[in-house]
Amino acid sequence: MPEFIAEWLNQNDIFTATTMLHYWDGLVTTVQLVFLSLIIGLVLSVPLALMRTVRNPFINGPVWLYTYLFRGTPLLIQLYIIYYGVAQIEGIQDTFWWEIFKQPFYPALLAFVLNTTAYTTEIIRGAIMATPYGEIEAAKAYGMSWLMRVRRIVLPSAARRALQAYSNEVIFMLHASAIASVVTIVDLTGAARNIYSRFYAPFDAFIMVALIYMALTFAIVFIFRRLEKRMLRHLKPAN
């Protein structure tokens, strides 16, 4: 580490062990929230994307309406509606669900899951629709059932095409997770706000968090680039 940076860190009380631990707790909360949202959203979006490709309006219509609503409204509004709206449901405070949703983490997780599922569903649907028809015809000629065609031809092919767009969705969710602090979750942004209110050092607190977000973003980009090289290596010209 350069000497002038080390000297600057030593001169600022904001970078004591206690505050760095606070940043670490916020980082753990952010990673948990984003990771769970993405995993659950990805699992839900695959069957929903398949339903969107069905021509029957009674099957693809509800999925279209869901994706339209959640892609057409701000995530912050969705978070407010879920966080404040759950408590307004009559009788919920007398059920076990209240023990879960009275904690801000779970309403935020639900809002993030619903939001990322809507975007990921459309990403996967577009990749499925772009599957070359010749591949499907060849699978039919081999006698594959619809389920086998989806499992062995359509989804693997769509995953390769959707990878770049999905990487943008992952980065978007990481950055969007900063709004979780508005419902009292102490994530990275919430930790920076607490440290700012304690030391009255907004630049130091928020620049530190910005650097952490930047490091996480670069890590995500690196991981997806490695995945792209692995999944698309068959497109490289032969030496």
Buried (B, 14 or more C-beta within 10 A) or exposed (E): EEEEEEEEBEEBEBBEEEBBEBBEBBBEBBBEBBEBBBEBBBEBBBEBBBBBBEEEEEBBEEBBEBBEEBEEEEBEEBBBEBBEEBEEEEEBEEEEBBEEBEEBBBBBBBBBBBBBBBBBBBBBBBBBEEBEEEEBEEBEEEEBEEEEBBEEBBBEBBBBBBBBBBBEBBBBBBEBBBBBBBBEBBBBBBBBBBBBEBBEBEEBBBEBBEEBBEEBBEEBEEEBEEBBEEBEEEEEEEE
